[in-house]
Amino acid sequence: MKIADKYILKQFILTTIFGLITFMAIFVIIDLMENLDDFLDNNVDNAVIVQYYFAFLPEIIKLMTPVAILLASLFTTGKLASNNELTALKAGGMSIYRYMLPLITVAFIVSIASVYFNGWIVPYANQQKFSIERKYLHKNLESTARTNIYLQDGKKRIVFIAYFDGTTGTGTRTSIQEFTDSSLITIAQRWDGVQFTWDSTSQQWSMLSGRHRIVQQYGESLTTFDSYTFNDLTFSPKDLVKKVERPEEMNYTELGDFITRQLSSGNDTARWLVDYHNKVAFPFASVIVVLFGIPFSFGKRKGGIALQVGISAAVVFIYMVFMKISNVFGYNGDLNPLLTAWLANIIFFTAGMVNILRVNK
């Protein structure tokens, strides 16, 4: 590694750390001001408040890392340009590509680390944060009871539960209809029962005090039963209460398993698939913003650090807005979930490369 690389990286890394700490502090102060009344009204202890924001920090780091890296790349490049050091590097034969190499390398390493951090560390911290909100602030409360539940289990089965208590894993007035094919037009058989229970040991559902009707070509047969066990239903009580539908509380593996269960149940998984792919796509925003941002500061410009901060905020704001808008199309099934998650990165990468080619002329 050349002396110039070490000098550039030192400025870049120190500015990234400083920016990240600054943004974290601002984020916490603003959030504390918004929630202070809630904390006081609910007599929340100071220790719990500290625990709450300690659990909140990973989510803040996740969101602010691309902002800090963009600010560092702009500030480092702008400072070198203002001090004519960038001119000296150019005179020594350093191209924009060679200059960006160490910065892109660090940003790529950060992105790889962020995939694990965002996929496993952040969801665990969010669980602690939401738990405090539910217990002390009475936010994001989720009842374990559900009424009038309809779901498709597989391609040929429809399940209706009039009332389900997630605490006991018991449902009442349940109907399960199985059709001849995936068109869900012709019923092949149907079960209706008074009670529907979950056996956590065998991981199976049982229907109590019910009737089983089999529809045949020339008639139908009807039998009653005290208990009927289903060994091929693919959903569990937690799928019914939908407590795990918050992607920010599930790690990468848990979200993948949840999507698999929903797919096997015949449910639309577009929303969860977008969030699943976002857990990988968003960390690479750190690389994208470096590619997009450095050309803005590669020439000598007026404005100093205020301009660098302004450009950083504008670029990240546009990136976030575009990502949110594209996610809506993905949630609605209008775009492929994988393409939705990576669309912002693809467009900003393309724009960054065009800007680099323009500057390099």
Residue, then its C-alpha position, 0 to 999 in steps of 0.5 A: m500500500k502506497i503512502a498516498d493510499k494510507y493518507i487517503l484511508k486515514q482521512f476517510i476512516l476517521t471522517t466515517i467514524f466521526g460522522l457515524i457518531t455524530f449522526m447517531a447522537i443527533f438521531v438519539i436526541i431527536d427521538l428522545m425529544e419525541n418520546l420524552d413525554d411518553f417515557l414520563d407519562n408511563n413513569v419509565d425508569n432511567a435504566v429502561i430508557v438507557q436500555y431502550y436506546f442501547a437497543f435502538l443503536p444498531e438500527i440507527i447504525k444500519l440507517m446512518t452508515p451509508v450517510a457517514i460513508l458518503l459524507a466521508s468520501l465527499f469530505t476527504t476528496g473535497k479537502l484534498a482538492s481544496n488543499n491542492e493535494l488532489t492536483a498533486l496526486k493527479a500530476g503524479g499519474m493517479s487517475i480517478y479510478r486509482y484514487m477511488l480504489p482504496l475507498i471502494t475497498v473499504a466501503f465494500i468491506v463495510s457492506i459485507a460486514s453490514v449484511y451480517f450486521n443487518g441480517w442478524i444483529v439488528p433484528y435481535a436488537n429490534q426485538q428488545k426495542f419493541s419489547i420495551e415499547r410494548k411493555y412500557l409505552h404500550k406501542n406496537l401492541e399485538s393481540t394473540a387473539r384473531t377473529n374471522i381468519y381466512l387462509q389458503d393452505g397449499k394450492k387446494r385447501i382453504v381454512f376458516i377459523a371464527y376465533f383463535d386464541g394464540t395464547t392457548g393455541t385453540g380455535t373455535r368454529t373451524s371449517i377446512q375445505e379441500f378442492t379438487d384442483s388449484s382453481l378452488i371451484t369444486i369441493a372434494q371434501r370438507w371438515d367442520g368442527v367446534q374446536f381446533t387445537w394445536d399439539s406442540t409435541s406432535q406439531q399437528w392440528s386436531m379438530l374436535s366435535g365435528r363433521h367430515r363431508i366427502v363429495q363424490q361424482y354421484g353423491e356425498s358421504l357425511t360422518t361425524f367425529d369426536s377428534y380428527t388429526f390433520n398431519d399435513l397442515t403447514f401453518s402453526p399458531k404463530d402464523l395465525v396470530k401473525k406476530v412474526e410478520r414484522p421483518e425488522e424483528m426477524n433475522y435473515t434465516e427466520l424471515g426466509d423460513f417464514i416466507t417458505r411457510q407462507l409459500s407452502s400455504g399458498n399466500d402472497t409473499a411479495r412484501w416479505l420477499v422484498d424485505y428479505h432481499n433488502k436485508v442484502a441490497f441495502p448494505f451495499a448502498s455504502v459502495i453505491v454512494v461512494l461511486f456516486g458521490i466522489p465525482f462531485s468533489f473530485g474537482k476543486r469546488k467552493g462551499g467547504i464542508a457545508l456543501q459536502v454535508g448538503i450534497s450528502a444529505a441530498v443524495v441519501f435522501i433521494y436514494m431513500v425516497f427512490m427505494k421506498i417508492s420502488n418498494v411499494f411497487g414490489y409490495n403490490g407485486d408489480l415488480n419482481p421482489l429481487l429487482t425491487a430490492w436492488l433497483a435503487n442500487i442499479i440506478f445509482f450505480t449506473a448514474g455514478m459510473v456515468n458521472i465518473l466517466r464524465v469527470n475522467k474526460 
